[in-house]
Amino acid sequence: MVGSMMRIGVLVSGSGSNLQSIMDACERSEIDARVCVVISNVPHAYALERARQKGLPSVVVPHADYPDRASYDRKLVDILTEYRVDLVALAGFMRVLTPGFLRAFSGRVMNIHPALLPSFPGLDVRQKAIDYGVRFSGCTVHFVDEGVDTGPIIIQAVVPVYPDDTEEALKERILKLEHKIYPKAIQLFAQGRLTIEGRKVFIRDYEKDESLCLTNPFLNR
């Protein structure tokens, strides 16, 4: 997308805090793109109000109105095509996309997940991380494939997990990083810097820092 303003379509089901972070980053010119349509399968999702506050087109497509996932996803493809979307960003969209949808936007669908994939895919993952006793969790931006949270990973961010954490405390800790790395991943895509090779995503002009290391608890305490 180098040299042109990329068009983003965002699919939502809930409050839309990641939608907000994407819209705000576009406004601050941190992403060379703009959100051109927001689609929700939930009629009263607060994410739709966030889109309206920004003056963006929003469309409600209730999944209960369609006989199966394939016909529902064909409707989504029609709308996204109408708005000439270059990248589809899932922001709390609580549906698994069909192969037909993914073929229509091959290599152009992103999602953010509140865990360090491939650990803890699916739902209720923050509590699962706490219950398992992990020392770190975080969030993952990945391309979407036909599995559930199995696509090639673009960016991950890490937060500590403490034995006395509540799900809400861990959620807030992770969410702050979600709002940072999702816009960054979208900007890398807009700059044409991402290449998928098998399971790996290569980032052009990526700088390595082999001194990076995290421990929890700290080794010197």
N, C-alpha and C positions, 0 to 999 in steps of 0.2 A: 504493500500500500504506500510505498515511498512516493512522495510527490503529489498525493491526493489526500483529501480528508476522508478517512475511513468511516463507514456507517455501521453502527452497532445496534443490534436488536437484543433486548434483554427480556428473558423469561423469568417470571416471579410467581410466588405463591403466598408470600407472607409479608413481613414488615418492610423488607427492602432496604436494609441498612447498607448492603453491598451495592445495590443500585445507586443509593445516595453517594457512596464513595466514588463510583464510576462517573456519575454526572458531575460531581464537584471537581474531580480531576480533569474532566474535559473542559469545564469552565475555566480552570486555572492553567489551561494549555499544557498540562502534564501528560495528556494523551492527545496525539494528533488524530482526533476522531470526535464524533458526536453521537449521542444516543438519538436514534431517529424513530424508535417505537418501543413501547413497553407492553408486553402481553402477559396476562394473568389468567390462570385457570380458576381462580377464586375471586368471585365478584367484589367482595368487600376487603380485599387485601390492602393493607395500608401503603404498600408499594405503589399502588395506583394513584393515591393521593400525593405521594412524593413526585410522581411524574407530572401530575396536573399542576403542582406548585411551580414546576420548572417550565410549564407550557409545552410539554411534550405529548405527542399522540399516545394514547393508551387504549388498549383493546382487551375486552374480556371475552374469553372463549371457554365457557364452562365445559369441562370434560364430560359431565353427565349428559350433555346434549348429543353425544356422539356414540354410535353403537360399539365402537372398538377403538383401540389405540391407533391403528393404522389410519383410519378416517380422521381421527382427531389431529394426528400429526400432519396429515395432508393439508388440513386447514391452516395449521401453523406455518407450514412451508409457503402456502399461497400468500399469507399476510406478509411474511418476511421478504418474500420475493417482490411483492408489491412495493415495499419500502426500500428495495434495492440494498438489502443488508449484506455487508461484507463479513461480519463476525457475529456469531450468536453467543451471548454471555448468559449462563444460567446463574441466577442470584436467588438461591433458595427456592428453586423450581422443583416441586415435590412429585415429579413424574419421571419415569425412565423413558428415554426417547427410543423410537423404533429405528430399525436399520434403514427404512425408507427416508426418514428425516435426516439421518447421518449421511446418507449418500448424497442428499441434496446439498448439504453443507460440509462436504468431506474436508477434514482438517481445519474446519472453521467454527468449531463449537468448543467453548471453554466452560469449566465449572470450578467452583471453589468448595473445598471440603474441610470441615473443622477437625482434622486429625492428620497425622503424618502417614499418609498412604505408603505402602499397602496395608499398614496396620489400621484396624478399626474402620472398615468401609461400612456403608449403610447408614442406619439411623441410631440416635441416642449414643453417639460415639464418645461424647465427653464423659458421661457417667461410666461408660465401659472402660475408658482409659483410667479413671480414678479407681474403679473396682479392681482392675488388673494390677494396680500398684506401679505403673510406669513412672519414671522420673521426669520424662519429657513427653510433651504432646505438641500440638501446633496446628498448622493449616497447610493445605496443598492446593495450588492451582494446577489443573491438568486439562489436557485435551480430552474430549469425551469420545469413548468408543462404545461398542455394543454391550459391554459389561456394566456392572454397577461400581463406579469409582475405580475403574481399572485402566483408564487411559494414560498415555504418556505424560510424565510429570514435567511441569515448566518451572515452578518456583515452590519452595517450601520454607516456612518460617517456624521457629521452635520457641516454646515457652516451657518453664519448669512446671511440674506437677508436684504438689505437696500432699502428704498422707491425710491431712485434715481438710483438703480442698472440698468445697461444695461444687456441684455442677454449675451453678450460676457464677461462682467466682472464676472457675476455669473458662467458662464461656466468655466472660468479659475480657479476660486476659488474651484469649485467642482472637476475639473479634477485632481488637485493636490492630492486630497484625494482618487480619484478613483485609481490612480497609486500606492497608499499605501495599500488600503484594498483588492484589487483584488488578488494580490500575496499572501497576508496573508490568505485569504479564501482558496486559492488553497493549500497552505502549510498545513493548518488544515486538509483538505481532504487527502492530501498525508500522513499525520501522522496517519490517521485513527481515528481522534478525533471528527468527525461529525456524529451525529445520527439524522435521521428524524423521528419524532413521530407526525403524523397528520400534523398540520400547523407549528409546532415548530421544530427548529433545536437545539439540545443540543450539547454543546461543552465540551468534557471531560477535566477536570482540569481547568475549567474556574474560574477565580478569580473575585468575585464581589467587587465593590467599591460603596457603597451606599451614599457616600458623593458627587458623581458627580452631577453637576447641571449646566445648561446653561440658561441664560436669555438674551434677546435682545429686548430693550436696557438693560444695566446693572442696577440692582436694586439700586445701591448706587450712581447713578449719576442723 
